[in-house]
Amino acid sequence: MPEVVTIGETMILFSPTCTGSLQYVNYFQKQVGGAESNFAIGIVRLGHTAGWISKVGDDPFGKYLVSFIRGEGVDTSRVRVDNEAPTAVYFKEFHEMRNPKVYYYRAGSAASRMRPEDLDEDYMSKAKILHITGITPALSTSAKETVYKSIEIARKHNLTISFDPNIRKKLWSEEECRNTILDIAGKVDIIMPGIEEARFLLGEGSPEDYCRKFLGMGIKTVAMKMGKDGCVVAEKDIIQRVHGRVIDNIVDPVGAGDGFDAGFITGILNGWDIIECAKLANDVGAFVVTVNGDVEGLPTMEEVMEFRGERNVVDR
């Protein structure tokens, strides 16, 4: 059984072969994208086991997603097929002077029809960690109920719950988003927000202020992402900044946060202290932005060691 289980929607990503408005783009490459499956693949590449729980449509895209993710070593045995709803898709739009824009076509998708009854309690109970994001509860009422049920199951069986707010304002109102994310945050053990997400949830303040507020909610561990500035990590007796790596040539920043999560949780599984967890998380996130695609840049531990200069590389 997998050490980590995660729940959420994965979509077919259509990535343009050139920059500019999608109005003028004619050619795309098919890829895979979804925060939770990105995370699961990252966990596997770093040497641990993960299971992905979701729904896909009974269509070629759904078959491709399950085949691809299973091929990466992630357990997909609890992915259900919905005969009445499609697999979602989304498109990226690249510009030289700004971050990629994303266009979703996911309303009414198979994954949005996830229900609490879709969860296998026995399967989940054998894991060590449940990882959830703020994307899944934004998909639909039933998907939100599924997330809350997963938390209930995890609590019942003493799993550690990790949570990335992963705020997607395109999917719901700011008020519902803030209220739901904060409510879920009060039920988890580890939270891994971005600095802008923390500002959206908690108002103005310093990274250290945000960490104190999250700890005050009963969360045991905070790992706050700060991009090129690394991260700030906190537990009961420590709040510390951990420097990141500056990448001069960022190819595609999408997926870096999921890579960070995978790195941090891998450190937790390895029994490391939160500083070492943060160092790995920063390096994985930095590695991801050097490659186009959500999952293509997720490194193995050997690649992380090469990235750090801790392992000799023989090219030929």
N, C-alpha and C positions, 0 to 999 in steps of 0.2 A: 504493500500500500504506500502511496506517496506521503512524503514528510509534510508537504505543503499542498493545500487545496485552495483554489480561487474560483470565483464565480463572476461571469460577465460576458458581454457580447464581443465577438470578433467579426470583423467585416472584411470584405474584399476591398482592397485599396487600389485605385487607379491613379498611378503617378505619371505625370506628363513627362515626355522625353525632352521638353525644352521649357524655358522660362516664359513668363508672360500670362496674361489673362486667359482663362479657360475658353473664353469666347473665340480665341484665335488658335487654340491648340488642337491638333488633329490626331496625335498619336500618344498612346499611353502604354505603360507596362503594368501588368497585374501583379499585385503583391498582397501581403496579409497584414492587417493591423487591428489591434485591440489591446487596451491597456493590460487586461488580466492575462491574456495568452502571451503577450510580450513578456510580462513578468515571469510567467511559468517557464517559458523557453529560456529566459535568463537564468533562472534557478537551476535548470537542468544543465545548461552549458557550464555553469560554475561548479558542478559536481554533486548536486543533490537531486531529489525526486519531487515531481510536482504533478498534480492533477487539475485539469480544467473542466469546470462544470458550466454548461451552457445549452442553448438550443440553436439549431440551424434549420434552414428550409430544406425541403426535399427537392433540391435543385443542384445543378452542376457546381455552383459556387459553394454551397454547403458541403458537398462531398469533397471539394478541393480543400476547404479550410480544415476539415477533420483529418484528411489525409496528410496535409502539410504539417499540422501541429503534432499529430501522432508521430510523423517521421522525424520530428525534432526530439523525440523521446518523452514527450508529455503524455500522461495517461488521459485518454479521451473516452474512457469507458462509461462515463456518466453524462456524456453529451447526448441530448435527445433530438430527434428529428420531428419537425412540425410539418405536416402535410398541407397545411392551410395558409402558411405565411412564408414569405421569402427571406432569404439571407440578405442582410443589409450590405450596402456598398457606400464608399465615400471616395472623394476626389481631393487631391492636393493641388494647390496652385503655387508655383514658385516665382519669386521675384528676387532680384539681386540685392535690393536694399532693405528687405524686411523679412520677417519670419514667414514660413509658408501659411497660406490660408487653407482652411478645410471646409468642404461642402459635404454634409451628411445626407444620405437617402436611407434612413433607418426607421422612419415612422411605420408602425404596424409590422415590424420585422418579427421573425421567429423568436429571437432572443427577448424581445419586448414582451413576449407572451409567457416568459418563465413564471412559474407559480411555486409557492412553498412546497406543494406536494411533489414537485420534481426533485427535491433534495433527498438523497439517500443518507439517512442519519448514521447507519452502521459504517458506511464508507468514510464519511467525514470524521467520525469519532476516532478513527485510527490514525489520523494525521496529528502533527505537532502544532502546525500553524494554519490558521485561516486568514487569507489575504483578501480584502475587499476594497473597492474604490467607490467614490462618489458618483461614478458614471451610471452604474447599474440601477440605483434607485431613481435616477432621472428618466429611465426609459418608459416606465409605466407604473401604475399603481400595483399591479401584481408583481412586477420586478422589484419594487421597493419592499413589498411584503416578503418576498423571497430573501432579500438581504437581511431583513430583521429576523426571519426564521433561522437563517444561517448563524447569526450571532447567538441566538438562543441555543442552538445545537452546540456551538463551540463552547459557550459558557457551561453548559451541562456536562460536557466531557473534558473540561479543563484545557482546551486548546488556547494557545496564545493568539490574539487577534491583532493583525496589522492592518492599517488603514491609510490609503492615499486619497485625500479629498478629490483630487483630479477633477476640479470644477469645470463644467462645460455649460456656460451660460446660454448656449444655443438650444439646450435641451429643456430648460425649465425657467421659471421666474426666479429673480434674484432672491426674493423673500423665501420662497419654498426651498430653494437651494441652500441658503444660509441656515434656515431652521433645521432642515433635515441633516445637513452635514454636521452641525454642532450637536444634534441629538445623538447621531451615530458615534461621534467622537467621544462622547461621555461613556460609551460602552466598550471601548477598545483598550488594548494594552500598549500598542505602538502606533504613533501617527507620523506620517511623512509628507507634510505639506510643502508647497513652494512658498517663498516669502510673500509673493503677491496674493496667494490664496489665504495665507494667514492674515494679511491686511484686510482682505475682503470679509473674512469671518469675524475678526476681532477688533477692527478699527486701527487707528494709527498707533504706532509703537515701534520699539526696536526688536530685533530678532530675539534678544534675551527676554524682553517683556512677553513676547508671544509664547516662548517656551515656558515661562512661569505660569502663564494663564492656562496653557494646555495641561501642565502638571497639576495645576489647581483643580482641573476637572476630573482628576483621578487617573489620568493617563500615566503609565509608568515610564515610557521612553518617547522622546521627541527627536526626530531627525528632520531638520528644516533645510530644504534645498535653496541654495542661493546662486545657482548658475556658476559662472567663472570664479566666484568668490568662495566656492566650496559649500559648506553647510555649517549649521550650528546643531549640536547634539546636546541633549539634556536628560538627566535622570534626577532622582531625589537630591543627591548631593553634588551634582556637577552640571554646569552649563559651559560648553566650550566650543569655540569656533575651530573648524578643521579646514585648512586651505585646500582648494581644488586645483585643477590643472587648467591653464589657459590654452585653448585650442585656437590657433590662428586661422585655420581654414575650416570653418564649420560647413559641412556639406548638407546636413539635414538634422535639425534639433529635435524633431518629433521622435518620441520613444526614449529620450534620454532620462526622463523622470522614472519611467518603468525600469530602465536599466539600473538607476540609482537604487530603487526599491529592491530589486533582485540582489544587488550587491550587499545592501545593508542586511537583508534577511538571511543571506548566505552566511554573513558574519555571525549573526545570532545563532544559526544552526551549528556553526563551528565552535560555539562557546566563547567567542571573542568578547572583549570589552567594547563599549560603544565607540571609542575612538578608532579602534582598528576596523570596526564595522563601517564607520564613516569614511575612512580612507579607501576601503574597497569600493564603497558606493560611489564616491567621487570619481574614482578611476574608471569604473564601468560606465557611468554616465558620460564621461568625457570621451571614452572610446566610441560610444554609440554615435555621437554627432559627426564622426569622420566618415560615415557610410550612409548612402541613400537608402531609405526604407526604415520601417519601424523595428524590425527584428534582425535585419541583415548584419548590423554592427554589434550585436550582443556578443561579448567575448567569452572565451573559455578562460579558466584560471591560468593556463599556460600563456595565453595571449596577454592577460593582465600583467603577468610577471615580465614578459618581454617589453610591454609598454612602460613598465617601471624601470627597466634596465637591470632587472634581477635575474635574467635568464639570457644566455647567449643564443643568438640566432644564426643558423647556418642557412644561407639562402640558396647555395648551390654547391 
